[in-house]
Amino acid sequence: MAMFVLAACGSSGAGSNAAGASGSPATSSASTVALEEVLNQEFELPYPDAPTTLKGDREISYIIGGFAAGGASEVAQERKLILEKSGWKVEGPLDGEFTPSAQATLIQQAVLKGVDGIVLDFIFPSQVSAAVDSARKAGIPIVCNLCAPEESSEGVHMVGTDVQTVAKQQIPLVLAAVDKPDATIAVVTDSGNAIVDAANKVQIPMLKEMCSGCKVVEVTYTLADLANPVAASYANMLRQYPKGSLDAVITPFTAAATPLIRLAEQSGRDDFKIINTYGDAPASTQIKEGQHFPLLFGDVMLSQAFISYADVDILGRVFNGDAVVEYDALPVAPITRQNAEKFVNESGRWVPEGLEEKFFKVWGMNS
């Protein structure tokens, strides 16, 4: 990590946005070294070793926190297809409407229906605790995807990553991208969103520690802003930091990045870099293809496909009484257009080579 700090903050000039002969952005030597360190990493995913089976007729209820977030509905449909490869019946994806009361109602309905398992996407158990307790009392296991910072508990199994893992990849990427010891970096915050709030509490101190000369500012963007054609907080940020005075913006999800890209381009601004979080398509595809470059500079990706197979693996092991594998600290891959080809497939997803075959092997299935 120290190498990232020295390389990213050791140069006094901002990296150039001009493209080199290879088509990659030309940068100072310090920035190039830092980016290579960040982008050339290899990641080991925690594939299971112990065999289990997916036997029996099972019914799974799949509930998503809400469909409005960018790319969420596409990921949900793909997750359902993978869940169904188990041979189980999958109801959903059901829309939790970003409202704990609606999410709790769907969980309670699944319990009353007597399903065998429940899969949740970014629904926080603490916000639907009574419904989770009813599932627990009924002996119905819950798999919760992308529910950090909450942790696994009796009958509830977390799948995804943790905010520390994300920050340890994202912050070096940001600092290498700006290549400036006194950069101004805006962090998009939302104290009402548990994932975003937890990430901010790690990201902001880490930014200040790794680049003590950087100015770190906070910009609020909430789910309510999704309904507005222009987010007032983004407009205010661009006014407060005119061209040449803002170096980077960290956005917490694609739905928060897209309106900023649109507003910046409408305002003739491409003088800062947006580093997004958890970006599948469309952000990952746009980065890979160089769309909105240099404005949309990078992202950190999870393998949503791996998460889906992990969901099946956990449920199968719970149903069989086998020891459950921990999938709550999955690696995230930092991407820019320099390395996106390695991680981003034609659908904008990170699907590791041999993913299905490796899970099917321990399940005793043929792919």
Protein Blocks (a to p, Z undefined) as FASTA:
>chain_A
ZZmmmmmmmpcbdcdfbdcfkopacddfklmmmmmmmmmpccdddddfbdcddedjdddd
dddfbfkbghklmmmmmmmmmmmmnopacedjddehlpaklmmmmmmmmmmnopabdcde
hiafklmmmmmmmmmmnopacddehiafbdcdehiacedddfklmmmmmmmmmmmmnopa
kbccdddddfkbmklmmmmmmmmmmmmmmmmmbccddddddfklmmpmbdfklmmmmmmm
gghiafbdcdfbfklmmmmmmmmmmnopakbccddehiacfklmmmmnopaiaklmbdcd
ddfklmmmmmmmmmmmmmnopacddfkbcccddddfklmmmmmcfkopacdehklmmmmm
mnopaZZ
